Amino acid sequence: MKYLRKEVEYRSWHITLAIAVLFVAIVLGIVQKISGDNAVDSTAEIRMPELTEATCQNTGGEWESCGSACRGEEAQDPDVICAEVCVDHCYCRSDGECPAGHHCEEYIEETGICALDF
């Protein structure tokens, strides 16, 4: 008879544990959903404007898909070693030739590049 009683107690404890785990999982799921919804909203506010060939040319800039990595003062300093890698640039003469969220800077001979506003 003792054996049956222990088995009932064991099952009772097992069921209680299963219910507790299920409850915690439901609560964590709800919290994750709420925080996930907030995270989507916050990243939408931080999203940076894209600089692409189309956005560059639509505002009057000139697109270069393989420009120099060195610009501005770096390009004019003979002591600076510049890596020869291709860098996308939208060349501009003024801020008006840059897409929204960008401005014209790092001029070399009156031609600059569009850079993100901060």
Biopython code that builds the backbone (N, CA, C, O; Angstrom):
import numpy as np
from Bio.PDB.StructureBuilder import StructureBuilder

atoms = [
    (1, "MET", "N", (0.806, -1.185, 0.000)),
    (1, "MET", "CA", (0.000, 0.000, 0.000)),
    (1, "MET", "C", (0.861, 1.265, 0.000)),
    (1, "MET", "O", (0.513, 2.257, -0.641)),
    (2, "LYS", "N", (2.002, 1.225, 0.732)),
    (2, "LYS", "CA", (2.890, 2.372, 0.760)),
    (2, "LYS", "C", (3.413, 2.679, -0.641)),
    (2, "LYS", "O", (3.585, 3.839, -1.013)),
    (3, "TYR", "N", (3.657, 1.647, -1.392)),
    (3, "TYR", "CA", (4.190, 1.815, -2.731)),
    (3, "TYR", "C", (3.247, 2.647, -3.606)),
    (3, "TYR", "O", (3.695, 3.544, -4.320)),
    (4, "LEU", "N", (1.966, 2.357, -3.555)),
    (4, "LEU", "CA", (0.984, 3.114, -4.337)),
    (4, "LEU", "C", (0.919, 4.561, -3.888)),
    (4, "LEU", "O", (0.784, 5.461, -4.717)),
    (5, "ARG", "N", (1.012, 4.795, -2.609)),
    (5, "ARG", "CA", (0.939, 6.153, -2.090)),
    (5, "ARG", "C", (2.139, 6.980, -2.581)),
    (5, "ARG", "O", (1.967, 8.138, -2.961)),
    (6, "LYS", "N", (3.323, 6.416, -2.578)),
    (6, "LYS", "CA", (4.513, 7.115, -3.058)),
    (6, "LYS", "C", (4.392, 7.426, -4.544)),
    (6, "LYS", "O", (4.794, 8.500, -4.993)),
    (7, "GLU", "N", (3.843, 6.497, -5.298)),
    (7, "GLU", "CA", (3.666, 6.714, -6.725)),
    (7, "GLU", "C", (2.701, 7.865, -6.973)),
    (7, "GLU", "O", (2.937, 8.661, -7.882)),
    (8, "VAL", "N", (1.647, 7.983, -6.219)),
    (8, "VAL", "CA", (0.685, 9.067, -6.353)),
    (8, "VAL", "C", (1.349, 10.393, -5.997)),
    (8, "VAL", "O", (1.147, 11.391, -6.689)),
    (9, "GLU", "N", (2.137, 10.412, -4.931)),
    (9, "GLU", "CA", (2.851, 11.631, -4.545)),
    (9, "GLU", "C", (3.829, 12.036, -5.637)),
    (9, "GLU", "O", (3.938, 13.220, -5.956)),
    (10, "TYR", "N", (4.537, 11.081, -6.212)),
    (10, "TYR", "CA", (5.499, 11.359, -7.267)),
    (10, "TYR", "C", (4.791, 11.977, -8.466)),
    (10, "TYR", "O", (5.249, 12.983, -9.007)),
    (11, "ARG", "N", (3.692, 11.389, -8.876)),
    (11, "ARG", "CA", (2.940, 11.924, -10.008)),
    (11, "ARG", "C", (2.395, 13.311, -9.690)),
    (11, "ARG", "O", (2.376, 14.181, -10.561)),
    (12, "SER", "N", (1.960, 13.524, -8.475)),
    (12, "SER", "CA", (1.444, 14.823, -8.070)),
    (12, "SER", "C", (2.546, 15.882, -8.207)),
    (12, "SER", "O", (2.291, 16.977, -8.707)),
    (13, "TRP", "N", (3.749, 15.563, -7.773)),
    (13, "TRP", "CA", (4.871, 16.480, -7.866)),
    (13, "TRP", "C", (5.246, 16.728, -9.323)),
    (13, "TRP", "O", (5.592, 17.851, -9.692)),
    (14, "HIS", "N", (5.180, 15.709, -10.137)),
    (14, "HIS", "CA", (5.502, 15.807, -11.555)),
    (14, "HIS", "C", (4.510, 16.731, -12.270)),
    (14, "HIS", "O", (4.908, 17.564, -13.085)),
    (15, "ILE", "N", (3.257, 16.583, -11.970)),
    (15, "ILE", "CA", (2.217, 17.418, -12.588)),
    (15, "ILE", "C", (2.391, 18.871, -12.162)),
    (15, "ILE", "O", (2.252, 19.774, -12.988)),
    (16, "THR", "N", (2.692, 19.112, -10.894)),
    (16, "THR", "CA", (2.914, 20.472, -10.402)),
    (16, "THR", "C", (4.097, 21.115, -11.126)),
    (16, "THR", "O", (4.031, 22.277, -11.528)),
    (17, "LEU", "N", (5.170, 20.357, -11.288)),
    (17, "LEU", "CA", (6.339, 20.876, -12.002)),
    (17, "LEU", "C", (5.994, 21.199, -13.452)),
    (17, "LEU", "O", (6.393, 22.245, -13.963)),
    (18, "ALA", "N", (5.256, 20.309, -14.123)),
    (18, "ALA", "CA", (4.877, 20.540, -15.511)),
    (18, "ALA", "C", (4.014, 21.795, -15.642)),
    (18, "ALA", "O", (4.194, 22.571, -16.581)),
    (19, "ILE", "N", (3.097, 21.996, -14.729)),
    (19, "ILE", "CA", (2.240, 23.186, -14.760)),
    (19, "ILE", "C", (3.079, 24.445, -14.522)),
    (19, "ILE", "O", (2.861, 25.463, -15.180)),
    (20, "ALA", "N", (4.029, 24.387, -13.596)),
    (20, "ALA", "CA", (4.896, 25.539, -13.318)),
    (20, "ALA", "C", (5.748, 25.885, -14.538)),
    (20, "ALA", "O", (5.885, 27.060, -14.879)),
    (21, "VAL", "N", (6.317, 24.887, -15.193)),
    (21, "VAL", "CA", (7.139, 25.119, -16.387)),
    (21, "VAL", "C", (6.287, 25.709, -17.511)),
    (21, "VAL", "O", (6.727, 26.626, -18.204)),
    (22, "LEU", "N", (5.098, 25.200, -17.692)),
    (22, "LEU", "CA", (4.193, 25.718, -18.705)),
    (22, "LEU", "C", (3.827, 27.175, -18.420)),
    (22, "LEU", "O", (3.791, 27.994, -19.338)),
    (23, "PHE", "N", (3.560, 27.499, -17.171)),
    (23, "PHE", "CA", (3.224, 28.864, -16.780)),
    (23, "PHE", "C", (4.385, 29.821, -17.067)),
    (23, "PHE", "O", (4.183, 30.901, -17.623)),
    (24, "VAL", "N", (5.595, 29.421, -16.687)),
    (24, "VAL", "CA", (6.772, 30.259, -16.935)),
    (24, "VAL", "C", (6.980, 30.460, -18.439)),
    (24, "VAL", "O", (7.303, 31.565, -18.877)),
    (25, "ALA", "N", (6.797, 29.406, -19.223)),
    (25, "ALA", "CA", (6.964, 29.518, -20.675)),
    (25, "ALA", "C", (5.957, 30.488, -21.273)),
    (25, "ALA", "O", (6.301, 31.268, -22.161)),
    (26, "ILE", "N", (4.735, 30.450, -20.803)),
    (26, "ILE", "CA", (3.704, 31.366, -21.305)),
    (26, "ILE", "C", (4.051, 32.798, -20.941)),
    (26, "ILE", "O", (3.955, 33.692, -21.781)),
    (27, "VAL", "N", (4.456, 33.028, -19.691)),
    (27, "VAL", "CA", (4.817, 34.384, -19.255)),
    (27, "VAL", "C", (6.008, 34.904, -20.048)),
    (27, "VAL", "O", (5.995, 36.050, -20.497)),
    (28, "LEU", "N", (7.038, 34.081, -20.228)),
    (28, "LEU", "CA", (8.205, 34.510, -20.994)),
    (28, "LEU", "C", (7.843, 34.786, -22.451)),
    (28, "LEU", "O", (8.376, 35.720, -23.049)),
    (29, "GLY", "N", (6.967, 34.006, -23.016)),
    (29, "GLY", "CA", (6.511, 34.237, -24.384)),
    (29, "GLY", "C", (5.801, 35.572, -24.522)),
    (29, "GLY", "O", (6.010, 36.293, -25.498)),
    (30, "ILE", "N", (4.971, 35.901, -23.557)),
    (30, "ILE", "CA", (4.260, 37.178, -23.583)),
    (30, "ILE", "C", (5.252, 38.333, -23.442)),
    (30, "ILE", "O", (5.159, 39.320, -24.172)),
    (31, "VAL", "N", (6.196, 38.217, -22.512)),
    (31, "VAL", "CA", (7.200, 39.267, -22.322)),
    (31, "VAL", "C", (8.047, 39.437, -23.577)),
    (31, "VAL", "O", (8.337, 40.564, -23.980)),
    (32, "GLN", "N", (8.443, 38.337, -24.193)),
    (32, "GLN", "CA", (9.253, 38.407, -25.407)),
    (32, "GLN", "C", (8.474, 39.066, -26.541)),
    (32, "GLN", "O", (9.034, 39.862, -27.294)),
    (33, "LYS", "N", (7.204, 38.746, -26.669)),
    (33, "LYS", "CA", (6.385, 39.355, -27.717)),
    (33, "LYS", "C", (6.264, 40.850, -27.498)),
    (33, "LYS", "O", (6.369, 41.626, -28.448)),
    (34, "ILE", "N", (6.044, 41.261, -26.264)),
    (34, "ILE", "CA", (5.922, 42.689, -25.964)),
    (34, "ILE", "C", (7.237, 43.401, -26.248)),
    (34, "ILE", "O", (7.236, 44.454, -26.886)),
    (35, "SER", "N", (8.351, 42.858, -25.792)),
    (35, "SER", "CA", (9.643, 43.507, -26.028)),
    (35, "SER", "C", (10.027, 43.426, -27.498)),
    (35, "SER", "O", (10.679, 44.340, -28.005)),
    (36, "GLY", "N", (9.646, 42.365, -28.196)),
    (36, "GLY", "CA", (9.908, 42.250, -29.630)),
    (36, "GLY", "C", (9.168, 43.295, -30.428)),
    (36, "GLY", "O", (9.716, 43.838, -31.387)),
    (37, "ASP", "N", (7.934, 43.591, -30.057)),
    (37, "ASP", "CA", (7.170, 44.632, -30.727)),
    (37, "ASP", "C", (7.818, 45.984, -30.519)),
    (37, "ASP", "O", (7.869, 46.786, -31.451)),
    (38, "ASN", "N", (8.314, 46.263, -29.320)),
    (38, "ASN", "CA", (8.981, 47.526, -29.043)),
    (38, "ASN", "C", (10.293, 47.633, -29.802)),
    (38, "ASN", "O", (10.650, 48.718, -30.260)),
    (39, "ALA", "N", (11.015, 46.531, -29.944)),
    (39, "ALA", "CA", (12.296, 46.554, -30.645)),
    (39, "ALA", "C", (12.093, 46.898, -32.111)),
    (39, "ALA", "O", (12.908, 47.620, -32.685)),
    (40, "VAL", "N", (11.046, 46.410, -32.726)),
    (40, "VAL", "CA", (10.772, 46.720, -34.121)),
    (40, "VAL", "C", (10.525, 48.216, -34.281)),
    (40, "VAL", "O", (11.010, 48.824, -35.235)),
    (41, "ASP", "N", (9.780, 48.809, -33.365)),
    (41, "ASP", "CA", (9.511, 50.232, -33.432)),
    (41, "ASP", "C", (10.781, 51.053, -33.265)),
    (41, "ASP", "O", (10.967, 52.042, -33.975)),
    (42, "SER", "N", (11.661, 50.668, -32.343)),
    (42, "SER", "CA", (12.863, 51.451, -32.094)),
    (42, "SER", "C", (13.849, 51.353, -33.255)),
    (42, "SER", "O", (14.524, 52.339, -33.551)),
    (43, "THR", "N", (13.959, 50.205, -33.925)),
    (43, "THR", "CA", (14.885, 50.107, -35.047)),
    (43, "THR", "C", (14.369, 50.890, -36.242)),
    (43, "THR", "O", (15.166, 51.367, -37.049)),
    (44, "ALA", "N", (13.073, 51.033, -36.374)),
    (44, "ALA", "CA", (12.534, 51.824, -37.473)),
    (44, "ALA", "C", (12.950, 53.281, -37.322)),
    (44, "ALA", "O", (13.134, 53.973, -38.323)),
    (45, "GLU", "N", (13.101, 53.757, -36.101)),
    (45, "GLU", "CA", (13.514, 55.129, -35.864)),
    (45, "GLU", "C", (14.994, 55.327, -36.156)),
    (45, "GLU", "O", (15.405, 56.426, -36.528)),
    (46, "ILE", "N", (15.812, 54.273, -35.992)),
    (46, "ILE", "CA", (17.253, 54.373, -36.144)),
    (46, "ILE", "C", (17.694, 54.108, -37.591)),
    (46, "ILE", "O", (18.836, 54.405, -37.942)),
    (47, "ARG", "N", (16.846, 53.577, -38.405)),
    (47, "ARG", "CA", (17.210, 53.168, -39.766)),
    (47, "ARG", "C", (17.893, 54.310, -40.527)),
    (47, "ARG", "O", (17.355, 55.414, -40.612)),
    (48, "MET", "N", (19.062, 54.040, -41.071)),
    (48, "MET", "CA", (19.835, 55.030, -41.814)),
    (48, "MET", "C", (19.370, 55.078, -43.265)),
    (48, "MET", "O", (19.023, 54.048, -43.843)),
    (49, "PRO", "N", (19.362, 56.279, -43.858)),
    (49, "PRO", "CA", (18.993, 56.380, -45.276)),
    (49, "PRO", "C", (20.047, 55.675, -46.135)),
    (49, "PRO", "O", (21.243, 55.749, -45.856)),
    (50, "GLU", "N", (19.590, 55.005, -47.164)),
    (50, "GLU", "CA", (20.508, 54.277, -48.031)),
    (50, "GLU", "C", (21.115, 55.196, -49.073)),
    (50, "GLU", "O", (20.456, 56.096, -49.592)),
    (51, "LEU", "N", (22.367, 54.956, -49.366)),
    (51, "LEU", "CA", (23.056, 55.668, -50.434)),
    (51, "LEU", "C", (23.311, 54.643, -51.531)),
    (51, "LEU", "O", (24.186, 53.787, -51.400)),
    (52, "THR", "N", (22.551, 54.732, -52.600)),
    (52, "THR", "CA", (22.680, 53.811, -53.718)),
    (52, "THR", "C", (22.898, 54.615, -54.996)),
    (52, "THR", "O", (22.802, 55.843, -54.993)),
    (53, "GLU", "N", (23.186, 53.926, -56.061)),
    (53, "GLU", "CA", (23.376, 54.594, -57.345)),
    (53, "GLU", "C", (22.119, 55.377, -57.728)),
    (53, "GLU", "O", (22.206, 56.511, -58.200)),
    (54, "ALA", "N", (20.957, 54.767, -57.521)),
    (54, "ALA", "CA", (19.697, 55.429, -57.893)),
    (54, "ALA", "C", (19.438, 56.669, -57.038)),
    (54, "ALA", "O", (19.091, 57.723, -57.572)),
    (55, "THR", "N", (19.604, 56.555, -55.695)),
    (55, "THR", "CA", (19.344, 57.718, -54.843)),
    (55, "THR", "C", (20.355, 58.823, -55.105)),
    (55, "THR", "O", (20.016, 60.002, -55.000)),
    (56, "CYS", "N", (21.572, 58.472, -55.440)),
    (56, "CYS", "CA", (22.605, 59.460, -55.762)),
    (56, "CYS", "C", (22.258, 60.221, -57.042)),
    (56, "CYS", "O", (22.259, 61.452, -57.062)),
    (57, "GLN", "N", (21.969, 59.492, -58.087)),
    (57, "GLN", "CA", (21.694, 60.120, -59.379)),
    (57, "GLN", "C", (20.375, 60.889, -59.385)),
    (57, "GLN", "O", (20.246, 61.875, -60.110)),
    (58, "ASN", "N", (19.393, 60.456, -58.589)),
    (58, "ASN", "CA", (18.109, 61.164, -58.526)),
    (58, "ASN", "C", (18.231, 62.559, -57.922)),
    (58, "ASN", "O", (17.386, 63.419, -58.170)),
    (59, "THR", "N", (19.276, 62.788, -57.133)),
    (59, "THR", "CA", (19.451, 64.099, -56.516)),
    (59, "THR", "C", (20.493, 64.941, -57.236)),
    (59, "THR", "O", (20.775, 66.065, -56.820)),
    (60, "GLY", "N", (21.067, 64.412, -58.309)),
    (60, "GLY", "CA", (22.026, 65.184, -59.103)),
    (60, "GLY", "C", (23.480, 64.848, -58.835)),
    (60, "GLY", "O", (24.369, 65.498, -59.386)),
    (61, "GLY", "N", (23.744, 63.855, -58.006)),
    (61, "GLY", "CA", (25.117, 63.449, -57.744)),
    (61, "GLY", "C", (25.640, 62.522, -58.826)),
    (61, "GLY", "O", (24.888, 62.063, -59.686)),
    (62, "GLU", "N", (26.943, 62.251, -58.775)),
    (62, "GLU", "CA", (27.567, 61.327, -59.721)),
    (62, "GLU", "C", (28.044, 60.097, -58.961)),
    (62, "GLU", "O", (28.812, 60.220, -58.006)),
    (63, "TRP", "N", (27.600, 58.917, -59.370)),
    (63, "TRP", "CA", (27.905, 57.667, -58.677)),
    (63, "TRP", "C", (29.231, 57.101, -59.157)),
    (63, "TRP", "O", (29.507, 57.084, -60.356)),
    (64, "GLU", "N", (30.049, 56.639, -58.223)),
    (64, "GLU", "CA", (31.311, 55.956, -58.521)),
    (64, "GLU", "C", (31.328, 54.677, -57.697)),
    (64, "GLU", "O", (31.337, 54.734, -56.467)),
    (65, "SER", "N", (31.332, 53.526, -58.359)),
    (65, "SER", "CA", (31.290, 52.257, -57.632)),
    (65, "SER", "C", (32.672, 51.784, -57.205)),
    (65, "SER", "O", (32.785, 50.820, -56.448)),
    (66, "CYS", "N", (33.720, 52.441, -57.674)),
    (66, "CYS", "CA", (35.068, 52.030, -57.289)),
    (66, "CYS", "C", (35.935, 53.270, -57.059)),
    (66, "CYS", "O", (36.929, 53.496, -57.749)),
    (67, "GLY", "N", (35.526, 54.062, -56.067)),
    (67, "GLY", "CA", (36.285, 55.260, -55.725)),
    (67, "GLY", "C", (37.382, 54.950, -54.720)),
    (67, "GLY", "O", (37.476, 53.830, -54.216)),
    (68, "SER", "N", (38.214, 55.952, -54.431)),
    (68, "SER", "CA", (39.323, 55.800, -53.496)),
    (68, "SER", "C", (38.831, 55.807, -52.052)),
    (68, "SER", "O", (37.863, 56.492, -51.720)),
    (69, "ALA", "N", (39.498, 55.048, -51.209)),
    (69, "ALA", "CA", (39.158, 55.022, -49.789)),
    (69, "ALA", "C", (39.663, 56.273, -49.078)),
    (69, "ALA", "O", (39.144, 56.628, -48.020)),
    (70, "CYS", "N", (40.663, 56.945, -49.639)),
    (70, "CYS", "CA", (41.212, 58.168, -49.039)),
    (70, "CYS", "C", (40.545, 59.396, -49.645)),
    (70, "CYS", "O", (40.492, 59.561, -50.864)),
    (71, "ARG", "N", (40.040, 60.253, -48.762)),
    (71, "ARG", "CA", (39.364, 61.482, -49.210)),
    (71, "ARG", "C", (39.824, 62.646, -48.351)),
    (71, "ARG", "O", (40.444, 62.449, -47.305)),
    (72, "GLY", "N", (39.524, 63.840, -48.787)),
    (72, "GLY", "CA", (39.786, 65.039, -47.995)),
    (72, "GLY", "C", (41.254, 65.224, -47.691)),
    (72, "GLY", "O", (42.096, 65.070, -48.575)),
    (73, "GLU", "N", (41.576, 65.557, -46.437)),
    (73, "GLU", "CA", (42.954, 65.841, -46.025)),
    (73, "GLU", "C", (43.854, 64.621, -46.182)),
    (73, "GLU", "O", (45.041, 64.763, -46.475)),
    (74, "GLU", "N", (43.303, 63.423, -45.991)),
    (74, "GLU", "CA", (44.105, 62.203, -46.140)),
    (74, "GLU", "C", (44.677, 62.084, -47.548)),
    (74, "GLU", "O", (45.837, 61.710, -47.719)),
    (75, "ALA", "N", (43.879, 62.396, -48.540)),
    (75, "ALA", "CA", (44.301, 62.232, -49.923)),
    (75, "ALA", "C", (45.411, 63.210, -50.290)),
    (75, "ALA", "O", (46.211, 62.936, -51.185)),
    (76, "GLN", "N", (45.461, 64.345, -49.606)),
    (76, "GLN", "CA", (46.452, 65.367, -49.941)),
    (76, "GLN", "C", (47.708, 65.268, -49.090)),
    (76, "GLN", "O", (48.685, 65.962, -49.373)),
    (77, "ASP", "N", (47.717, 64.435, -48.064)),
    (77, "ASP", "CA", (48.871, 64.274, -47.179)),
    (77, "ASP", "C", (49.783, 63.184, -47.740)),
    (77, "ASP", "O", (49.375, 62.026, -47.829)),
    (78, "PRO", "N", (51.045, 63.548, -48.129)),
    (78, "PRO", "CA", (51.944, 62.537, -48.717)),
    (78, "PRO", "C", (52.398, 61.467, -47.722)),
    (78, "PRO", "O", (52.885, 60.413, -48.131)),
    (79, "ASP", "N", (52.242, 61.727, -46.412)),
    (79, "ASP", "CA", (52.657, 60.753, -45.405)),
    (79, "ASP", "C", (51.601, 59.680, -45.132)),
    (79, "ASP", "O", (51.875, 58.694, -44.448)),
    (80, "VAL", "N", (50.407, 59.873, -45.663)),
    (80, "VAL", "CA", (49.320, 58.918, -45.432)),
    (80, "VAL", "C", (49.373, 57.821, -46.492)),
    (80, "VAL", "O", (49.432, 58.095, -47.691)),
    (81, "ILE", "N", (49.349, 56.585, -46.029)),
    (81, "ILE", "CA", (49.310, 55.443, -46.940)),
    (81, "ILE", "C", (47.852, 55.042, -47.090)),
    (81, "ILE", "O", (47.171, 54.772, -46.101)),
    (82, "CYS", "N", (47.381, 55.003, -48.309)),
    (82, "CYS", "CA", (45.971, 54.698, -48.567)),
    (82, "CYS", "C", (45.852, 53.311, -49.192)),
    (82, "CYS", "O", (46.540, 52.995, -50.163)),
    (83, "ALA", "N", (44.975, 52.491, -48.626)),
    (83, "ALA", "CA", (44.726, 51.155, -49.179)),
    (83, "ALA", "C", (43.999, 51.291, -50.514)),
    (83, "ALA", "O", (43.087, 52.105, -50.659)),
    (84, "GLU", "N", (44.411, 50.494, -51.471)),
    (84, "GLU", "CA", (43.767, 50.532, -52.781)),
    (84, "GLU", "C", (42.624, 49.533, -52.808)),
    (84, "GLU", "O", (42.785, 48.384, -53.219)),
    (85, "VAL", "N", (41.465, 49.998, -52.359)),
    (85, "VAL", "CA", (40.247, 49.200, -52.368)),
    (85, "VAL", "C", (39.132, 50.036, -52.985)),
    (85, "VAL", "O", (39.177, 51.266, -52.947)),
    (86, "CYS", "N", (38.158, 49.384, -53.540)),
    (86, "CYS", "CA", (37.014, 50.093, -54.134)),
    (86, "CYS", "C", (36.021, 50.484, -53.050)),
    (86, "CYS", "O", (35.642, 49.666, -52.211)),
    (87, "VAL", "N", (35.607, 51.745, -53.080)),
    (87, "VAL", "CA", (34.617, 52.256, -52.149)),
    (87, "VAL", "C", (33.546, 52.993, -52.963)),
    (87, "VAL", "O", (33.869, 53.813, -53.822)),
    (88, "ASP", "N", (32.272, 52.697, -52.686)),
    (88, "ASP", "CA", (31.180, 53.402, -53.364)),
    (88, "ASP", "C", (31.144, 54.852, -52.898)),
    (88, "ASP", "O", (31.228, 55.132, -51.702)),
    (89, "HIS", "N", (31.019, 55.772, -53.853)),
    (89, "HIS", "CA", (30.909, 57.196, -53.527)),
    (89, "HIS", "C", (29.816, 57.829, -54.366)),
    (89, "HIS", "O", (29.582, 57.434, -55.509)),
    (90, "CYS", "N", (29.160, 58.802, -53.791)),
    (90, "CYS", "CA", (28.258, 59.677, -54.531)),
    (90, "CYS", "C", (28.931, 61.045, -54.522)),
    (90, "CYS", "O", (28.924, 61.734, -53.502)),
    (91, "TYR", "N", (29.511, 61.438, -55.650)),
    (91, "TYR", "CA", (30.209, 62.711, -55.735)),
    (91, "TYR", "C", (29.211, 63.855, -55.817)),
    (91, "TYR", "O", (28.158, 63.735, -56.443)),
    (92, "CYS", "N", (29.557, 64.964, -55.177)),
    (92, "CYS", "CA", (28.656, 66.110, -55.117)),
    (92, "CYS", "C", (29.466, 67.404, -55.117)),
    (92, "CYS", "O", (30.664, 67.403, -54.838)),
    (93, "ARG", "N", (28.793, 68.502, -55.435)),
    (93, "ARG", "CA", (29.397, 69.822, -55.353)),
    (93, "ARG", "C", (28.763, 70.636, -54.227)),
    (93, "ARG", "O", (29.307, 71.654, -53.799)),
    (94, "SER", "N", (27.593, 70.168, -53.748)),
    (94, "SER", "CA", (26.900, 70.840, -52.642)),
    (94, "SER", "C", (25.976, 69.835, -51.955)),
    (94, "SER", "O", (25.752, 68.735, -52.459)),
    (95, "ASP", "N", (25.443, 70.231, -50.795)),
    (95, "ASP", "CA", (24.531, 69.353, -50.056)),
    (95, "ASP", "C", (23.284, 69.007, -50.865)),
    (95, "ASP", "O", (22.694, 67.945, -50.666)),
    (96, "GLY", "N", (22.882, 69.885, -51.768)),
    (96, "GLY", "CA", (21.689, 69.662, -52.586)),
    (96, "GLY", "C", (21.805, 68.495, -53.548)),
    (96, "GLY", "O", (20.793, 67.998, -54.043)),
    (97, "GLU", "N", (23.023, 68.050, -53.818)),
    (97, "GLU", "CA", (23.231, 66.915, -54.720)),
    (97, "GLU", "C", (23.328, 65.589, -53.970)),
    (97, "GLU", "O", (23.617, 64.555, -54.571)),
    (98, "CYS", "N", (23.090, 65.618, -52.664)),
    (98, "CYS", "CA", (23.124, 64.397, -51.853)),
    (98, "CYS", "C", (21.708, 63.968, -51.487)),
    (98, "CYS", "O", (20.839, 64.818, -51.296)),
    (99, "PRO", "N", (21.464, 62.659, -51.385)),
    (99, "PRO", "CA", (20.143, 62.161, -50.973)),
    (99, "PRO", "C", (19.804, 62.607, -49.547)),
    (99, "PRO", "O", (20.683, 63.028, -48.794)),
    (100, "ALA", "N", (18.544, 62.511, -49.192)),
    (100, "ALA", "CA", (18.090, 62.866, -47.841)),
    (100, "ALA", "C", (18.884, 62.088, -46.801)),
    (100, "ALA", "O", (19.147, 60.898, -46.973)),
    (101, "GLY", "N", (19.265, 62.764, -45.724)),
    (101, "GLY", "CA", (20.025, 62.131, -44.668)),
    (101, "GLY", "C", (21.526, 62.146, -44.907)),
    (101, "GLY", "O", (22.280, 61.552, -44.136)),
    (102, "HIS", "N", (21.969, 62.817, -45.963)),
    (102, "HIS", "CA", (23.389, 62.904, -46.303)),
    (102, "HIS", "C", (23.766, 64.361, -46.550)),
    (102, "HIS", "O", (22.905, 65.193, -46.838)),
    (103, "HIS", "N", (25.046, 64.658, -46.436)),
    (103, "HIS", "CA", (25.559, 65.990, -46.749)),
    (103, "HIS", "C", (26.874, 65.845, -47.511)),
    (103, "HIS", "O", (27.503, 64.787, -47.484)),
    (104, "CYS", "N", (27.281, 66.909, -48.184)),
    (104, "CYS", "CA", (28.492, 66.887, -49.002)),
    (104, "CYS", "C", (29.689, 67.315, -48.148)),
    (104, "CYS", "O", (29.646, 68.359, -47.496)),
    (105, "GLU", "N", (30.756, 66.508, -48.151)),
    (105, "GLU", "CA", (31.951, 66.817, -47.363)),
    (105, "GLU", "C", (33.186, 66.224, -48.030)),
    (105, "GLU", "O", (33.091, 65.597, -49.085)),
    (106, "GLU", "N", (34.353, 66.427, -47.402)),
    (106, "GLU", "CA", (35.634, 65.901, -47.871)),
    (106, "GLU", "C", (35.905, 66.299, -49.325)),
    (106, "GLU", "O", (36.096, 65.447, -50.192)),
    (107, "TYR", "N", (35.916, 67.589, -49.565)),
    (107, "TYR", "CA", (36.115, 68.123, -50.915)),
    (107, "TYR", "C", (37.549, 67.945, -51.398)),
    (107, "TYR", "O", (38.503, 68.105, -50.637)),
    (108, "ILE", "N", (37.678, 67.615, -52.661)),
    (108, "ILE", "CA", (38.944, 67.645, -53.384)),
    (108, "ILE", "C", (38.647, 68.383, -54.679)),
    (108, "ILE", "O", (37.855, 67.919, -55.499)),
    (109, "GLU", "N", (39.291, 69.542, -54.860)),
    (109, "GLU", "CA", (39.082, 70.363, -56.055)),
    (109, "GLU", "C", (37.598, 70.579, -56.341)),
    (109, "GLU", "O", (37.128, 70.297, -57.442)),
    (110, "GLU", "N", (36.877, 71.070, -55.367)),
    (110, "GLU", "CA", (35.471, 71.456, -55.457)),
    (110, "GLU", "C", (34.487, 70.298, -55.622)),
    (110, "GLU", "O", (33.298, 70.529, -55.841)),
    (111, "THR", "N", (34.965, 69.058, -55.521)),
    (111, "THR", "CA", (34.076, 67.905, -55.599)),
    (111, "THR", "C", (34.187, 67.139, -54.285)),
    (111, "THR", "O", (35.277, 66.745, -53.869)),
    (112, "GLY", "N", (33.039, 66.937, -53.639)),
    (112, "GLY", "CA", (33.016, 66.204, -52.386)),
    (112, "GLY", "C", (32.319, 64.870, -52.545)),
    (112, "GLY", "O", (31.995, 64.452, -53.656)),
    (113, "ILE", "N", (32.092, 64.211, -51.428)),
    (113, "ILE", "CA", (31.324, 62.968, -51.423)),
    (113, "ILE", "C", (30.181, 63.114, -50.423)),
    (113, "ILE", "O", (30.297, 63.830, -49.428)),
    (114, "CYS", "N", (29.089, 62.432, -50.698)),
    (114, "CYS", "CA", (27.931, 62.451, -49.791)),
    (114, "CYS", "C", (28.218, 61.534, -48.610)),
    (114, "CYS", "O", (28.600, 60.376, -48.779)),
    (115, "ALA", "N", (28.024, 62.082, -47.397)),
    (115, "ALA", "CA", (28.247, 61.318, -46.176)),
    (115, "ALA", "C", (27.000, 61.424, -45.301)),
    (115, "ALA", "O", (26.239, 62.386, -45.409)),
    (116, "LEU", "N", (26.797, 60.442, -44.442)),
    (116, "LEU", "CA", (25.632, 60.430, -43.547)),
    (116, "LEU", "C", (25.626, 61.619, -42.616)),
    (116, "LEU", "O", (26.674, 62.024, -42.113)),
    (117, "ASP", "N", (24.442, 62.188, -42.379)),
    (117, "ASP", "CA", (24.263, 63.212, -41.358)),
    (117, "ASP", "C", (24.277, 62.542, -39.999)),
    (117, "ASP", "O", (23.728, 61.451, -39.843)),
    (118, "PHE", "N", (24.886, 63.166, -39.029)),
    (118, "PHE", "CA", (24.858, 62.635, -37.673)),
    (118, "PHE", "C", (24.321, 63.662, -36.745)),
    (118, "PHE", "O", (24.214, 63.413, -35.544)),
]
sb = StructureBuilder()
sb.init_structure("model")
sb.init_model(0)
sb.init_chain("A")
sb.init_seg("    ")
for serial, (resi, resn, name, xyz) in enumerate(atoms, 1):
    if name == "N":
        sb.init_residue(resn, " ", resi, " ")
    sb.init_atom(name, np.array(xyz, "f"), 0.0, 1.0, " ", f" {name:<3s}", serial, name[0])
structure = sb.get_structure()
